[in-house]
Amino acid sequence: MAKCGVCFRHCDIKEGQLGFCGGRTVADGRVTAYNYGRISSIALDPIEKKPLKRFFPGSMILSVGSFGCNLRCPFCQNSEISWSEQAIRYAKSADIISPESLTELAESARTKGNIGLAYTYNEPLIGYEFVRDTAVLARQKGLKNIMVTNGTAELSVLEELRSCIDAMNIDLKGFTDRYYSDVLGGDRHQVMAFIEEAVKTCHIELTALIVPGENDSEDEIRSMSRWISRLKNPDGSGVPLHITRFFPRFHMQDREATDVSRIYRLADIAREALEYVYTGNC
């Protein structure tokens, strides 16, 4: 048995078994990424879809995902590769690609406007070794590296990626411990610490998915925005916040989609403290 050090869970994993996230295992007494190079999804996307509004707008980015996640969001939009029964099947059948091959694929997509790689769809930090190894090669080829992440990781993981990631969109899913712990199965303070350190390293944008009755109060968005306002990207600009609309998905189909007017109202609240606020899924 060995202890994983990726996130706050610090799973004790038995030889050959998987941790809580489904993406890490123990081999020869050492914790390693079981999902290393196991690709479930790949697509050439507009960079705004990540979403990133203030990092090379108008560009395309080759987006790639594996499987597994260390949160348990009941509304997950990628449940088939995160923590559903389908995700387990993906783990056994996903195509394996090397960092070298993925970098070559990204290079070949330059003719279609591609500027690099986005590690996304599932939670990339639980397989940070593959992200790191690929990102180093991609950077050597002049390609950009982007992560779309829930930010639930120890700072030691961020340190492994510090020199090779150019931008991140990080989910700041709410601003109460109750919501993070009881609904998402996460740790808000670990995410905040990750954001505070990541913003010293690369361009950061944040996303808050607004779920009716959970994280949609004006007071919560006001507190969140005031905290974000203290952060600055490396170029001195403020950190953008994307406020996005919830739709019933996965295990959370017991409520309606977030009212569009509510999204616009919360965006106006956020603008009291922030220069860059964007709405999504509206």
Order of alpha helices (4+ residues) and beta strands (2+ residues): beta-beta-beta-beta-beta-beta-beta-alpha-beta-alpha-beta-alpha-beta-alpha-beta-alpha-beta-alpha-beta-alpha-beta
